[in-house]
Amino acid sequence: MTIAVDVGNTTIALAALEGTEVRHSWRIMTQERTCDEYAVLLSSMFERAGLARAAWTLAGICSVVPSETRPIAEALVSVTGLVSKILDGVSDWGIKVETDNPAEVGADRIANAIGAYYTHGGPAIVVDIGTATTFDVVSVEGQYRGGVIAPGMLAGAKDLWTRARMLPQIEIRKPARAIGTTTVQCMESGIFFGTVGQIEGVVRRMWKEMGGECLVLMTGGYAALIADHLSFKTVLDAHLTLKGIACAIDPALRRRSRAV
């Protein structure tokens, strides 16, 4: 069993996987914790899932919050006995990062590209709607070509009600229609349909630069809210990042995936 941990700016997603099959998954808020605090949390989650220490064979982490990487890695040693492999843009994880500075590419984006290539194939565009909305391109040969980083739905919403003092804090959801008749409805529409338009516009520009349409994969906290409202077909994979971590740290799994 592999434990994969995706440390994001807002939440930390974890999964227990057999191959690329997610057997158990968890999500906790990202906040500063000690190694001991993480160890207590992990022990509790694994115990409730019936996962003993002996169940674990591999551990991997992708993190965009450096301050939390070490405490989580140390907690995993304590709870599972495993030293985690930590994803970056310069090591060999089964794809070639063809950007100007591979070291600056976020580990989550690397994991998404790996997950896309080894579980869905290429070429593909991964749209990850989280704190930021990221777009990442992986080629048919398994090369990470780069992408786009844009403000996410929650970041955009918070910016509205923080900077515009007359605007209230709202829930992010699909509005009944585009034309709002109250301030809240107008904000809901702007955030939701603004994101839909952003994704459609960026993807179509990417397709043009790539020379044709390709698979679009959706993941991230708000992907399920958006996916069905785009004007083109997408594949929703809520655990793509975690699957990518599993493929990255297990070369045998990558070989099996490509053989299928």
C-alpha positions in Angstrom: 0.0 0.0 0.0 1.3 3.5 -0.9 0.6 6.6 1.1 0.5 9.7 -1.0 0.3 13.2 0.4 -0.5 16.4 -1.5 0.2 19.5 0.6 -1.7 22.4 -0.8 -2.1 26.0 0.3 -5.6 25.4 1.6 -5.9 21.7 2.2 -3.8 18.6 2.5 -5.1 15.6 0.6 -3.9 12.1 1.5 -4.7 8.7 0.0 -3.9 5.0 0.5 -3.4 3.4 -2.9 -3.0 -0.1 -4.3 -1.3 0.7 -7.6 -3.3 3.7 -8.9 -6.5 2.6 -7.2 -7.4 4.8 -4.3 -8.6 2.7 -1.4 -8.9 5.4 1.2 -8.7 9.1 1.1 -8.6 11.9 3.6 -8.5 15.7 3.6 -7.4 18.1 6.3 -6.9 21.8 6.5 -3.4 23.1 5.9 -2.1 24.8 9.0 1.1 24.8 10.9 1.5 21.6 12.9 4.4 19.8 14.6 5.6 16.4 13.7 3.9 15.0 16.8 0.6 16.6 15.9 0.7 15.2 12.4 1.7 11.8 13.8 -1.4 11.8 16.0 -3.7 12.8 13.1 -2.2 10.1 10.7 -2.3 7.4 13.3 -6.0 8.1 14.0 -7.0 8.2 10.3 -5.1 5.0 9.5 -6.5 3.2 12.5 -10.1 4.1 11.6 -9.4 2.8 8.1 -8.0 -0.5 9.5 -4.6 0.1 8.1 -1.8 -1.3 10.2 1.8 -0.2 10.1 2.8 -3.3 8.2 0.4 -2.3 5.4 2.6 0.5 4.0 5.3 -0.1 1.4 5.9 3.3 -0.1 5.4 7.0 0.9 5.5 10.1 -1.3 4.8 13.8 -0.8 4.3 16.7 -3.1 4.1 20.0 -1.3 3.8 23.7 -2.2 4.0 24.6 1.5 7.7 24.1 2.4 7.2 24.7 6.1 4.9 21.7 6.4 6.9 19.2 4.3 9.4 18.2 6.9 6.9 17.7 9.8 4.7 15.5 7.6 7.7 13.5 6.4 8.9 12.9 9.9 5.4 12.0 11.0 5.2 9.4 8.3 8.5 7.8 9.4 7.0 7.6 12.9 3.7 6.2 11.8 4.6 4.0 8.9 8.4 3.4 9.2 8.9 4.8 5.7 11.1 7.6 4.5 9.0 9.6 2.0 10.2 10.5 -1.5 9.5 14.2 -2.0 8.6 15.3 -5.6 10.5 18.1 -7.3 11.1 19.3 -10.8 14.6 18.1 -11.3 14.6 14.4 -10.3 13.6 11.5 -12.6 10.0 10.8 -11.9 9.2 9.2 -15.3 8.5 12.4 -17.3 10.9 15.0 -18.7 10.3 18.5 -17.6 10.9 20.7 -20.6 10.7 24.2 -19.1 13.3 27.0 -18.9 13.8 26.3 -15.2 12.5 22.8 -14.1 13.4 23.5 -10.4 10.8 26.2 -10.2 7.9 24.0 -11.3 5.5 23.2 -8.4 5.6 19.6 -7.2 1.8 19.4 -7.5 2.0 20.3 -11.2 4.7 17.6 -11.7 2.4 15.1 -10.0 -0.5 16.1 -12.1 1.5 15.6 -15.3 2.7 12.2 -14.1 -0.8 11.2 -13.1 -2.2 12.3 -16.5 0.4 10.5 -18.6 0.5 7.2 -16.7 -3.2 6.9 -16.0 -4.8 8.6 -19.0 -2.1 9.0 -21.6 -1.0 12.0 -23.6 -1.2 14.5 -25.0 -3.3 16.0 -22.3 -4.0 19.3 -20.5 -4.6 19.1 -16.7 -6.8 21.8 -15.2 -6.4 21.9 -11.4 -8.9 24.2 -9.7 -7.6 24.9 -6.2 -6.2 27.9 -4.4 -4.8 28.7 -7.8 -6.1 27.4 -11.1 -3.3 25.7 -13.0 -3.1 24.4 -16.5 -0.4 21.9 -17.4 0.5 20.3 -20.7 2.0 16.8 -21.1 2.9 15.5 -24.5 2.2 12.1 -26.2 5.9 11.2 -25.3 5.5 12.1 -21.6 7.1 15.5 -21.7 6.0 18.2 -19.4 5.8 21.3 -21.6 4.7 24.0 -19.2 1.4 25.7 -18.6 -0.5 28.5 -16.9 -1.0 29.7 -13.4 -4.2 31.8 -12.7 -6.1 33.0 -9.6 -8.3 30.3 -8.2 -12.0 30.6 -7.5 -11.5 31.0 -3.7 -8.6 33.4 -4.1 -10.6 35.5 -6.5 -13.6 35.6 -4.3 -11.6 36.5 -1.2 -9.9 39.3 -3.1 -13.4 40.7 -4.0 -14.8 40.9 -0.5 -11.4 41.9 1.1 -10.6 44.8 -1.3 -14.2 46.0 -2.1 -15.6 46.9 1.3 -19.2 47.0 0.2 -19.1 43.4 -1.1 -20.1 40.6 1.3 -18.4 37.2 1.8 -20.3 34.6 -0.2 -20.4 30.9 -0.7 -18.9 29.6 -4.0 -21.6 27.8 -5.9 -23.2 27.6 -9.3 -25.7 30.4 -9.7 -29.2 29.9 -11.2 -28.4 32.2 -14.1 -25.7 34.5 -15.4 -27.5 37.8 -14.9 -27.7 38.5 -11.2 -30.4 40.7 -9.6 -28.7 41.1 -6.2 -25.2 41.8 -5.2 -24.7 38.2 -4.0 -26.1 36.8 -7.2 -23.8 39.0 -9.3 -20.8 37.9 -7.3 -21.7 34.2 -7.6 -22.2 34.6 -11.3 -18.9 36.5 -11.8 -16.9 33.9 -9.8 -18.5 30.9 -11.4 -19.0 31.9 -15.0 -15.8 33.9 -14.9 -13.9 30.7 -14.0 -15.8 28.8 -16.8 -14.8 31.4 -19.3 -11.2 31.5 -18.1 -10.8 27.7 -18.5 -12.4 27.6 -21.9 -10.3 30.5 -23.1 -7.0 29.2 -21.8 -7.6 25.6 -23.0 -8.6 26.7 -26.5 -5.5 28.9 -26.8 -3.4 25.9 -25.6 -5.0 23.7 -28.2 -4.1 26.2 -30.9 -0.5 26.3 -29.8 -0.4 22.5 -29.6 -1.8 22.1 -33.1 -5.0 20.4 -32.2 -7.5 19.4 -29.5 -6.5 16.8 -26.9 -7.7 15.3 -23.6 -8.6 17.7 -20.9 -8.4 16.4 -17.3 -10.1 18.2 -14.4 -9.0 17.9 -10.8 -8.8 20.0 -7.6 -11.3 21.1 -5.0 -13.7 22.9 -7.3 -13.3 20.7 -10.4 -16.6 18.8 -9.9 -18.5 22.1 -9.7 -17.1 23.4 -13.0 -16.5 20.3 -15.2 -20.1 19.8 -16.5 -20.5 23.4 -17.5 -17.7 23.7 -20.0 -18.4 23.8 -23.7 -16.1 20.8 -24.4 -15.8 17.3 -23.0 -13.5 16.8 -20.0 -12.6 13.9 -17.8 -12.9 14.5 -14.0 -10.3 12.7 -11.9 -10.5 14.0 -8.3 -7.5 12.0 -7.2 -5.2 12.7 -10.1 -2.5 14.4 -8.1 -2.3 11.5 -5.6 -2.2 8.9 -8.4 0.6 10.9 -9.9 2.6 10.8 -6.6 2.1 7.0 -6.6 3.4 6.6 -10.2 6.3 9.0 -9.5 7.7 7.0 -6.6 7.1 3.5 -8.1 8.9 2.9 -11.4 7.3 -0.6 -11.6 3.9 1.0 -11.5 4.9 3.3 -14.4 6.0 0.3 -16.5 2.7 -1.5 -15.8 0.6 1.6 -16.6 2.3 2.2 -20.0 1.9 -1.5 -20.8 -1.8 -1.5 -20.5 
